[in-house]
Amino acid sequence: MDELQRRLVSHVRELARKRGIPLSHVPDRSGLGRSHFFDVLAGRASPTLDWVAKIASVFEIDPVELLAPPARNNPPSEDGSSGSGPNRTG
């Protein structure tokens, strides 16, 4: 499973957990086949754009959000820096 698919799977699992939706209900709500849904989550199959769009519709989010990098623990500071490490000025 490549990094992008790991992100996708992580987001799907996290969204389902946060919203109280059992993973077993996601394929039913999306119109996807259960076996293909779980094959994608297990890395045995690759998701299509249609798969991503249908899963995003279950969570009422933009499909791009399912592929986004994980949120960083250190939010940007007011000056726009990453919030970690020394603030270097030139």
Backbone as CSV, one residue per row, in Angstrom:
resi,resn,N_x,N_y,N_z,CA_x,CA_y,CA_z,C_x,C_y,C_z
1,MET,0.858,-1.169,0.000,0.000,0.000,0.000,0.909,1.239,0.000
2,ASP,0.655,2.159,-0.901,1.494,3.347,-0.974,1.025,4.407,0.034
3,GLU,1.809,5.472,0.136,1.541,6.519,1.128,0.171,7.160,0.933
4,LEU,-0.219,7.423,-0.298,-1.503,8.059,-0.568,-2.658,7.167,-0.130
5,GLN,-2.560,5.876,-0.389,-3.622,4.967,0.027,-3.636,4.826,1.550
6,ARG,-2.469,4.862,2.195,-2.430,4.824,3.662,-3.150,6.026,4.254
7,ARG,-2.919,7.196,3.652,-3.623,8.405,4.110,-5.124,8.243,3.970
8,LEU,-5.533,7.770,2.799,-6.951,7.583,2.517,-7.585,6.649,3.546
9,VAL,-6.963,5.511,3.770,-7.488,4.528,4.721,-7.532,5.121,6.128
10,SER,-6.489,5.825,6.500,-6.438,6.452,7.824,-7.576,7.449,7.999
11,HIS,-7.796,8.286,6.978,-8.878,9.275,7.057,-10.244,8.596,7.132
12,VAL,-10.460,7.565,6.344,-11.753,6.865,6.364,-12.011,6.275,7.748
13,ARG,-11.016,5.601,8.297,-11.184,4.999,9.628,-11.433,6.064,10.699
14,GLU,-10.676,7.161,10.639,-10.809,8.226,11.631,-12.161,8.930,11.521
15,LEU,-12.598,9.225,10.298,-13.895,9.877,10.116,-15.030,8.987,10.604
16,ALA,-14.954,7.712,10.294,-15.989,6.783,10.752,-16.021,6.745,12.280
17,ARG,-14.848,6.691,12.895,-14.784,6.650,14.357,-15.348,7.933,14.970
18,LYS,-14.908,9.083,14.457,-15.356,10.367,15.006,-16.850,10.593,14.841
19,ARG,-17.407,10.063,13.772,-18.831,10.291,13.496,-19.721,9.151,13.980
20,GLY,-19.099,8.163,14.593,-19.872,7.057,15.151,-20.515,6.173,14.098
21,ILE,-19.883,6.077,12.943,-20.397,5.230,11.863,-19.563,3.959,11.826
22,PRO,-20.148,2.807,12.084,-19.373,1.566,11.978,-18.838,1.401,10.554
23,LEU,-17.597,0.959,10.431,-17.019,0.761,9.100,-17.887,-0.145,8.235
24,SER,-18.555,-1.088,8.845,-19.398,-2.007,8.072,-20.593,-1.295,7.430
25,HIS,-20.941,-0.098,7.902,-22.063,0.656,7.326,-21.630,1.560,6.177
26,VAL,-20.338,1.876,6.104,-19.854,2.829,5.090,-20.125,2.333,3.665
27,PRO,-19.801,1.090,3.315,-20.075,0.674,1.927,-21.564,0.689,1.599
28,ASP,-22.407,0.345,2.560,-23.849,0.362,2.316,-24.329,1.781,2.030
29,ARG,-23.832,2.738,2.795,-24.245,4.137,2.626,-23.684,4.748,1.347
30,SER,-22.579,4.211,0.870,-21.931,4.780,-0.315,-22.380,4.122,-1.612
31,GLY,-22.959,2.946,-1.508,-23.347,2.214,-2.707,-22.230,1.345,-3.265
32,LEU,-21.135,1.247,-2.526,-20.016,0.407,-2.944,-20.204,-1.017,-2.439
33,GLY,-19.587,-1.952,-3.112,-19.612,-3.336,-2.651,-18.778,-3.488,-1.385
34,ARG,-19.281,-4.262,-0.449,-18.592,-4.452,0.830,-17.210,-5.079,0.646
35,SER,-17.120,-6.090,-0.190,-15.828,-6.773,-0.321,-14.785,-5.842,-0.929
36,HIS,-15.156,-5.062,-1.940,-14.194,-4.136,-2.532,-13.811,-3.047,-1.533
37,PHE,-14.767,-2.545,-0.769,-14.482,-1.530,0.243,-13.424,-2.030,1.219
38,PHE,-13.631,-3.224,1.748,-12.682,-3.762,2.723,-11.365,-4.199,2.077
39,ASP,-11.404,-4.577,0.799,-10.153,-4.870,0.091,-9.299,-3.609,-0.041
40,VAL,-9.927,-2.469,-0.304,-9.188,-1.205,-0.380,-8.601,-0.872,0.982
41,LEU,-9.396,-1.001,2.038,-8.895,-0.688,3.381,-7.731,-1.587,3.775
42,ALA,-7.741,-2.827,3.298,-6.674,-3.773,3.629,-5.479,-3.676,2.684
43,GLY,-5.591,-2.854,1.639,-4.499,-2.723,0.689,-4.465,-3.807,-0.370
44,ARG,-5.517,-4.598,-0.460,-5.573,-5.669,-1.468,-6.124,-5.173,-2.803
45,ALA,-6.696,-3.951,-2.802,-7.232,-3.354,-4.024,-6.946,-1.860,-3.974
46,SER,-6.889,-1.258,-5.140,-6.648,0.181,-5.224,-7.980,0.909,-5.408
47,PRO,-8.129,2.044,-4.738,-9.374,2.804,-4.896,-9.371,3.568,-6.223
48,THR,-10.536,3.729,-6.797,-10.697,4.564,-7.985,-11.157,5.945,-7.533
49,LEU,-11.157,6.901,-8.442,-11.684,8.228,-8.117,-13.156,8.138,-7.728
50,ASP,-13.895,7.273,-8.396,-15.306,7.076,-8.058,-15.443,6.545,-6.629
51,TRP,-14.584,5.619,-6.240,-14.590,5.063,-4.877,-14.377,6.187,-3.867
52,VAL,-13.358,7.032,-4.121,-13.048,8.133,-3.214,-14.242,9.096,-3.120
53,ALA,-14.846,9.429,-4.253,-15.981,10.352,-4.264,-17.175,9.782,-3.492
54,LYS,-17.440,8.505,-3.660,-18.579,7.898,-2.956,-18.336,7.835,-1.452
55,ILE,-17.116,7.546,-1.049,-16.809,7.517,0.388,-16.903,8.931,0.957
56,ALA,-16.389,9.911,0.235,-16.470,11.303,0.696,-17.925,11.729,0.880
57,SER,-18.809,11.257,0.016,-20.223,11.635,0.133,-20.848,11.095,1.420
58,VAL,-20.378,9.942,1.887,-20.881,9.391,3.143,-20.579,10.349,4.297
59,PHE,-19.381,10.942,4.256,-18.953,11.826,5.336,-19.253,13.296,5.047
60,GLU,-19.873,13.553,3.882,-20.238,14.908,3.468,-19.031,15.845,3.474
61,ILE,-17.953,15.382,2.837,-16.732,16.175,2.712,-16.291,16.179,1.259
62,ASP,-15.368,17.072,0.945,-14.775,17.112,-0.380,-13.849,15.901,-0.508
63,PRO,-13.880,15.192,-1.634,-13.007,14.026,-1.795,-11.530,14.323,-1.550
64,VAL,-11.091,15.524,-1.844,-9.686,15.893,-1.649,-9.286,15.736,-0.178
65,GLU,-10.220,15.959,0.735,-9.912,15.843,2.162,-9.488,14.430,2.549
66,LEU,-9.971,13.440,1.818,-9.604,12.053,2.119,-8.157,11.750,1.735
67,LEU,-7.587,12.582,0.880,-6.221,12.353,0.410,-5.216,13.318,1.028
68,ALA,-5.699,14.225,1.848,-4.833,15.248,2.436,-3.849,14.638,3.424
69,PRO,-2.687,15.265,3.564,-1.743,14.801,4.583,-2.376,14.917,5.960
70,PRO,-1.911,14.128,6.921,-2.468,14.208,8.273,-2.241,15.600,8.854
71,ALA,-3.141,16.004,9.722,-3.011,17.301,10.383,-1.748,17.312,11.230
72,ARG,-1.084,18.438,11.236,0.134,18.574,12.027,-0.221,18.884,13.469
73,ASN,0.594,18.393,14.376,0.368,18.635,15.806,0.745,20.039,16.222
74,ASN,1.673,20.672,15.486,2.127,22.014,15.827,1.477,23.005,14.875
75,PRO,0.399,23.680,15.316,-0.248,24.631,14.423,0.668,25.811,14.152
76,PRO,0.479,26.468,13.001,1.318,27.624,12.704,1.144,28.707,13.761
77,SER,2.226,29.411,14.035,2.143,30.512,14.990,1.602,31.740,14.278
78,GLU,1.368,32.778,15.027,0.793,33.983,14.449,1.666,34.586,13.363
79,ASP,2.990,34.387,13.438,3.868,34.955,12.416,3.964,34.066,11.171
80,GLY,3.221,32.945,11.170,3.187,32.074,10.007,4.222,30.977,10.019
81,SER,5.080,30.941,11.047,6.063,29.866,11.120,5.378,28.588,11.578
82,SER,6.100,27.493,11.487,5.501,26.186,11.772,5.179,25.965,13.230
83,GLY,5.730,26.776,14.112,5.469,26.586,15.530,6.438,25.636,16.178
84,SER,7.385,25.094,15.423,8.371,24.184,15.992,9.765,24.638,15.602
85,GLY,10.697,24.467,16.486,12.081,24.837,16.206,12.306,26.318,16.416
86,PRO,13.561,26.711,16.355,13.890,28.116,16.603,13.406,29.002,15.462
87,ASN,13.086,30.212,15.806,12.672,31.175,14.796,13.907,31.881,14.277
88,ARG,14.302,31.546,13.065,15.526,32.103,12.490,15.190,33.352,11.700
89,THR,15.900,34.400,12.014,15.738,35.625,11.238,17.066,35.954,10.600
90,GLY,17.037,36.582,9.464,18.255,36.831,8.729,18.752,38.159,8.968
